[in-house]
């Protein structure tokens, strides 16, 4: 055995066994099938007989598959003096702590004796990467980290025989894993890979996007998506960062309704905090201040509540702020997390629509004069008694009857603020009962009935009616309709106008004025001689008209004129009532004219014998009356003017005593026209028609 020859041969023709490293006799790649071959010679160089010797070898470190270390492994005789062991080399050499390769070796024994003292040194190299043998130091629950914080994991790269790839530098990359398509997605952007030199790689990564996802690693561009290569990654949000928090929502609402603000608590990277994180945070509403309002700031009643929002996937808001009040205000408030200011908010609660029940009307007169300006104070409020500003253009006074729309005019309106307004108006048409409504904001806020009195009479709008011709001893009748400057029928007050007559020996005291219904005045005077009479009418100091009336003489009376005169006398003297009708017929039948009266032909006898007046006193009275007509201006004023009459159904009669207003003027007028009359009673007729 002293001449023995030992070799290690590869059984794979494509693989070669090299010996390059210092002290290394053989280098082989794991996974190579190799043979340990020994040839025995005697001292003289002759090959030993087959199978006569016991040849073994001992592995000093794992090298061949399934072969123990430190135990003799026999070689089989394969020929004359030839022995051989065939096996699969699977165990690659490792490195020690000093990064030095710990090579393998074996000792060959022939008949129990070492062939040589030094072992044969073998360097077994790792084979190609096998991803199924690679592992990552990740627990089954995956990696958990907070956004922005670094985390580490190791990737151990091995060959098919679980040998660490400690001889080469492999490229390890990390990618997102799409669990739907079962493929790798985007490559991780922020991570570092460092090699230990022993086949493991330390990966230091940092993610800022909070999410839960899967990732996989790729070695030298090769990927495999088995369970060993796909792992769960959970990035949770970091601590709250007020600079990144988002608050959104409306800032204006109507009183009685809510203003809602959605709050998203986020970390410095914009990640929405988890429910577990928000549970420990308290959001408070503090420093509530009134910026603008119609109330005392101390009386502010603002209700605010912050509540957490139920979490569900995709929701980006964590809290909700609800604020409400019944006061129209503009307020500022602070949202805080602990002692940190989250955001300062300004809210505006605008008044609601006009509520007519809450509006207040002051100084609305019950009686006004047509054309006169009047002002009222109006407070427009909503259902919560908040004043509404800016409604001045919508505030107006309108009639309930749309046909009378032109009777009212808005003169001016002033917005005093806080819902207070002053409106000035005029009404041009007179009404005894005028229904009106006050409008604001498109609603009727008040209704009322007022009395509109006519204004002072104006000459330019008054009407005057009078005949241009009359008969002596017959009253001249003229009527004046008084109107104010707006065309309303004015009050029948004789102080508004005056009448001057001239001619036919008339005096100012001969003119009588009497009020009729509907604003009409009757003016009458009794010319007792023929001629021209000039009538001048002044209304409120302004000239209305000058009218000329021609008076026919008594001698020109026709029989009809005489009949009319006697009928009128019957109205004046009750004693003549039984005979007036017969007497009037006889006047017509016998042709009694003014010439006969002026000639004195109608004496007591004529009335007794010709006209059938049996009572001689009555006949004498009639004769005296007709005789007085011939006296002209000297005739006594004994005839009642025709304008003294009633019309329509009488209303309530109210007795007037000597001390009552109106009693004395009536008695005085009677005495002027009927000096011998005895006034027994004076009654005032109250009829609604007189005021319509």
PyMOL commands that set and color helices and strands:
alter all, ss='L'
color gray80, all
select helices_A, chain A and resi 131-133+275-278+297-299+392-394+402-407+459-461+494-496+508-510+554-556+559-572+574-589+594-598+604-610+616-629+632-634+663-673+688-691
alter helices_A, ss='H'
color red, helices_A
select strands_A, chain A and resi 5-10+26-29+32-39+55-59+72-74+76-79+82-89+94-95+101-102+104-110+113-114+120-125+135-136+143-146+150-156+172-178+183-187+191-195+200-206+211-219+230-236+246-249+252-254+258-264+283-293+303-308+319-324+329-337+340-350+360-362+367-369+374-379+396-399+408-417+420-427+431-440+443-453+463-466+469-471+475-481+497-502+512-515+520-526+531-539+542-552+652-656+682-686
alter strands_A, ss='S'
color yellow, strands_A
deselect
rebuild
show_as cartoon
